[in-house]
Amino acid sequence: MAAKEWALTDGDLNAVSKKFKDLGEKKLAELCGYSTVDEYNKALEDSEGKDEIDFNDSYHIVNDFLAQQIPKGAYVYITKDCYLNNYAKGPNSEWWEEVDDEHIETYGLQDKIDGPMMCRDLDFLCYVDDEPMENDDNLEFYGIKKHHLDPDLSWSFMY
């Protein structure tokens, strides 16, 4: 059998192999698009000496598949009370920011904000085989509950 068309190579393969080394070669081969451990090891060998870029923060395991953050995303919005009650003391609470006048003007939200709000800019994730990730899975990855989102402002996550 041959490697998948989308199989990781070079710096991507090196970074994923190092970040998730505890999973073992068999699982890494599968996640990285290789049919066998031998194929995977050959690709690793071929990638030696090539530019190794640190992609550690952009690759993740989601639903038992390898996913990568992509440079597209969206803002999600919650009320400030919801933030204080559910996210302020949690991990990554610093990634939330209060919606200020500049944000409202920049994004044309003048008629949509009717109280103190918080927002968070999320990078979308995509599986490495180019399958899109469901919005619910993106939200779950970031630890955000869909029912906390403001439906008028976070519309792209509400369908």
C-alpha positions, 0 to 999 in steps of 0.5 A: 500500500502507498502513502495517502496523497495528503501524507505529511512530509518534511518539516510538518512530519518532523514536527508532528512526529516529535510532538506526538512521539508518545503515541508510538510509531504505528499510530503516528504512521496512521495519523500522518497518512502512511499505510505502514510503519516502514513507509512512515520511517522511510519518510522520516528518514527522507525528511532528515536535514530538511528545514524543520519548522516548529509547527508544534502549536498548529497540530492537534489530535481531534476526534482521533485524527490529526488536525491543523490550525489554518489561518482563517477564523472568526470571532465568537461572542458571549455576554460579559456575565457568561464570561465571568461565570464560565470562562474567566477562571478557566484555561486560556481566559486571557484569549478573551477580550472585552468588546470595545468601541473600536471593535464595534466600529471595525466590525459594524456591530453598532446595532447588534451590541446591547450590553457588555460583551466579550469576544474571542478570535478563533482559528479554524481547524482542518483535518490534515486530509483536507476534510473540514472540521465541524463547527461544534468540534472547533468550539469543543477544541477551544472549550467553548459551549455553543449555547453560550454564544450570542446567536446574533453575533456568532452566526457562523457557529450557530448553524 
